[in-house]
Amino acid sequence: MEYRDHTLHCEDVPLADIARREGTPCYVYSSAGILEKFRAYDEAFGDAPHQVCYAVKANSNLAILKLLADAGAGFDIVSGGELFRVLKAGANPGNVIFSGVGKTEQELNYALEHKIKSFNCESEPELALIDSLAARRGLQARVAIRVNPDVDASTHPYISTGLREHKFGIDIAHAEAAYERAKSFQNIALEGVSCHIGSQILDIQPMQQVFEKMLALAKRLRARGLPILTLDLGGGLGVPYKPGDTAPGIREYIGTMCQSVSGHGLEILIEPGRSIVAEAGVLLTRVLYRKSNGAKQFVIVDAGMNDLIRPALYQSHHQIIPLRESTTGTMVADVVGPVCETGDFLARNREIAQALPGDYLAVCTAGAYGFVASSNYNARPRPPEILVEGGRYRVIRERETYDDLIRGETI
Ligand SMILES: *Cc1c(COP(=O)(O)O)cnc(C)c1O
């Protein structure tokens, strides 16, 4: 996304053209932006055996899954629905790993039926269930136990799933015993160890500690006679949302990872989501009204918290910039949507370019956890998704209609 002749472009397409033709709100993604990040991951591993398994939950549009599958990506799924999407996109289930703390019997069966690459198991009862379901099919299910490396998050507030008190994984202190007990399961091939310690990680330092702890665990398990083949180090690399934010580069991050763990005959798996798609997406919106209440200025736009919930849910920051670069100075305003909730804001007390009714704005860095977390709250049809490829674009998900809103309902 960059300004050319004062007009914001996604690749070679002026975003205002898309806004005018397709209407607002709408999500727009750059295929080149997505592929560039995926390739940065893939290439940074060099000769080290690896697979980049894109975390589908960040953005699960079929066209994006297809784009990544064609580039050689594997996939990390957290539900049966995500497996359905990956299969519909034409991806090879042999490159799919299944994470999540609450997989149902039906979901496990579905994944076994399609012979996915591996299950990241989060509890001993889940191991037992997979074993019995695999036995019924006469299969060996490949499994990694997700361990919780208990890396101190006190100085790193963004690392928020890797501590003992979180619901995820099995405490690393109990991991060896769990693997030892799991040896008795006849229909499970315990071939991996995995972890994922959180999202929007902006500091590599604690990650290095995680890599080293995980490698040490793999070595101890091998010493116990377990044929550990894969080391899954999760997703979580952060992206800059604000102009001042500094996020580690993908190459730097994978370089550190390889230095810590490569050369031990382990296939390294990673599960990045946000860092592949976030920066490649924007949400386009149109200014409906301006008003002031006392000293406060409001810019009321046609995109709301049902379209992009991150500001309301996490107080997260998204840059908001005009599609036509303005020369009329800035204002401080709340940028709010039409939803009947005080929490329905895209920005608060934000210095933005002067914006008048009819102007188009881009909400930046919205490619991850944007559309996937949208809803029909306030009976608002969800926006379309559009994929740009060079000088062309195509609608990869249509705008919902009023009929879509009531699909499946009866009186
Ligand atoms: C959410 C999630 C990811 C992806 O995290 P990002 O921060 O988007 O990279 C990877 N693995 C698991 C198990 C997850 O839950």
The ligand as an SDF file (V2000), in Angstrom:
LIG
                    3D

 15 15  0  0  0  0  0  0  0  0999 V2000
   -3.2730  -18.2920   16.6480 C   0  0  0  0  0  0  0  0  0  0  0  0
   -2.2960  -19.3850   16.5270 C   0  0  0  0  0  0  0  0  0  0  0  0
   -1.2150  -19.2730   15.6350 C   0  0  0  0  0  0  0  0  0  0  0  0
   -0.9540  -18.0340   14.8180 C   0  0  0  0  0  0  0  0  0  0  0  0
   -0.5710  -16.9460   15.5940 O   0  0  0  0  0  0  0  0  0  0  0  0
   -0.1420  -15.5600   14.9000 P   0  0  0  0  0  0  0  0  0  0  0  0
    0.1120  -14.6610   16.0490 O   0  0  0  0  0  0  0  0  0  0  0  0
   -1.2620  -15.1210   14.0510 O   0  0  0  0  0  0  0  0  0  0  0  0
    1.0970  -15.8470   14.1060 O   0  0  0  0  0  0  0  0  0  0  0  0
   -0.3690  -20.3540   15.5160 C   0  0  0  0  0  0  0  0  0  0  0  0
   -0.5610  -21.4900   16.2240 N   0  0  0  0  0  0  0  0  0  0  0  0
   -1.5750  -21.6290   17.0910 C   0  0  0  0  0  0  0  0  0  0  0  0
   -1.7330  -22.8980   17.8340 C   0  0  0  0  0  0  0  0  0  0  0  0
   -2.4740  -20.5800   17.2670 C   0  0  0  0  0  0  0  0  0  0  0  0
   -3.4760  -20.7170   18.1450 O   0  0  0  0  0  0  0  0  0  0  0  0
  1  2  1  0
  2  3  1  0
  2 14  2  0
  3  4  1  0
  3 10  2  0
  4  5  1  0
  5  6  1  0
  6  7  2  0
  6  8  1  0
  6  9  1  0
 10 11  1  0
 11 12  2  0
 12 13  1  0
 12 14  1  0
 14 15  1  0
M  END
$$$$
